[in-house]
Amino acid sequence: MDSQTGRILVVESDPQSSKSLQTNLTQAGYEVTVSEQVDAALSALETKDFDLVLLALGENGSRGGELLTRRRSEPRMRSVPLVAM
């Protein structure tokens, strides 16, 4: 992660869970972007640089799989670590 502030993309459709993650990660010093939809997460990955993606697979189902597939096929996204939750 960047020496000043790591940038994390949280992909979580549950508002309560995403808010909790955002609050805790922000308090720990990270810059957090939350996407409740996979399409929004893909757009964010195309336009911003992230140090880590946290992907909740539960409710995102096959759409989460789409993000994983796109990540593997695009060099810019491939270099970003992803943690599936």
C-alpha positions, 0 to 999 in steps of 0.5 A, a space after each residue: 500500500 501507498 506510504 501515506 494512505 492506502 486506497 481500498 475499494 469495498 464492494 458490498 451490497 449491504 449498507 450496514 456492512 459497507 458503512 461498518 467497513 468504511 468507518 473502521 478502515 477510514 479510522 485506520 487511516 485508509 481512503 475508502 470507496 464503497 460500491 454497492 453494485 458490481 457495475 459501479 465497482 468496475 467503473 471505479 477500477 477503470 478510473 481510479 487506482 486502488 491498493 486493495 479490493 474487498 469483495 463481498 461475494 454473498 449477495 453479489 453472486 455471479 456479478 462478483 464473479 464477473 468482477 473477478 473475471 474482468 480483473 483477471 483479463 485487464 492488466 490494470 486491474 490484475 495488479 490490484 490485490 483482491 480479498 473475497 469475503 
